Amino acid sequence: MFQNFQAQLSLAARVLMALLFLIAGFGKIGGFEGTVGYIASKGLPLPQLGAVIAVVVEFLGAIALIVGFQTRLVAFIMAVFTVAAGVFFHNYWAMPAEQVYVNQIMFMKNLSIAGGLLMMSAFGAGALSMDAKRGA
C-alpha cells in the first residue's frame, strides 16, 4: 500500500524535515548578532563564521530539501551539522542538574533528526523532486 504513495510520502518527509531548519535559519538571519553571541558564549572559535555556516546550512539546506535539489549531499551535510549542533549546544552531560533533562531531550531530538536526514541521504529525494527531473 505505501509503495503507491512513495513519491508523495517522500515529498512530505522532505517538507516536514525542512520546515524545522527553514524556521531556524530564518530566525538566525533576523537575529544574526544574537546567534553570534550565543555561539561565542559556548566558547567556539570564529562565531561570525559559525553563524554564517548555520544560516547557509539551515536556510539554504531547507530550501534544497523542499525542492529536492542535491538531496543526498544536502541531507548528509545537514545530518553532520545537526549532530555537531547537538554536541556543542545540548551537551547535557556537562550541564548543571536543572538543565540536564531539557538538553538531553534536545540532544536526542538532534540525533533523531540526523537519522531522518541520513535516510534521505541513503534513499534520495523521490520522484517529486528536482533530482528526479534531472535524472540524478
N, C-alpha and C positions, 0 to 999 in steps of 0.2 A: 504494500500500500504506500509506504513512504517513498519508494522509488518513483512513483507517479508525481510526486511533489518535490523531487530533489532540487530542481532549479529554483523553485520558489523558496524552499527552506534554506538553501544556501544564500540567497539574496537576503532573506530575513535575518539570518545569522550575522551576515556582514554588516547590515544596517544597525542591528541591535548592539553588536560589539563596538562598532564605530561611534555610536552615539555618546558613550561614556567619554571617549577620547576627544570627540569634537567639542563637547561642552567644556571639558577640562582645558583643552588647547585655547579655545576662545576666551575663557576666563583668564588664562595666563597672558594672552595678548592685551586684554584690557587692564590687567593688574600686573604688568611686567615688572615694575620695581618691587612690588610685594613678593613676586616669585623669586627675584634675585635675592632679596633679603632672606627669604625662607631657606633657599639653597645655601647661602652664606652662613646662616645660623646653624646649619648642620656641619659646618667646618669643611665643606667641599671646596676644592680649588676652582677658580675661574667661574664664579656664579653667574656672570652675564652670559658666558658661553653655554653654560648648563641650561639656563633659561631659554636661550635660542634653540638649543637642541630639543628641549622639551616641547616647545611650541611647534617646531617642524615635525617631530615625530607624532605628537598628539593631533595637531590640527590637519596638517597635510596628509599624514598617515591615515587618519579617519576618512578624509575625502577619497583617498586612493582605495580604501577598503569598500566604501559605499559604491563606487562606480566599478570596482573590480579591476583596478589597474595595477599590474605588477603585484598581484595579491600574495603570492608565495613569499617573495622577498620582503615586501612591506610588513606582512604579518610576522615574519621571523624577526625583523628589526624591532617591531613593536613588542614582541614577546620578551626579547632580551632587555629592552628598555623597562618593561613592566616589572620584571624580576629585579633589575637593578634598583628601580624606584622603591620596591618593597624592602630591599636590604638596607638602603640608605635612609629611608624616611619612615619605615614602620618596623624598625629593629627592636621589637618588643622585649627581646632577651636582654637588652641593655637599658631598659627604661624603669622608672620608679613604678612601684606596685600599682598605683592608681591609674597608670597609663597602659598597663600590660594588656588588659582584656580587649580594649578597642583596637589597639595596634596589632594584636595577634589576629583579630578578625580581618583587619585591613591587609595585613601581610598575606593571609591565606586567600583573601579575595584576589590579590595581585597574582598569586600563583595559579589560581583557578582561571583567571582571565588569560594568563600566559598559556595555559593548557589549551584553551579555545583558539588562541592565535596560532599555536603550533599545529593544531588540527587544520586550520585554514592553510598554513604553510605546506602541510603534507598533501592536502587534497585539492587545493586550488579554490578558485572563486565560484565555480559552477557555470552553468550555461548562460545565465543572465548577467553577463559581465563584459567589460571591455576586453579582458583577457581571452574570453571565448570568441568574441567577434574578431580579434586579431589572430586567432589560432595559436595563442601562446600556451 
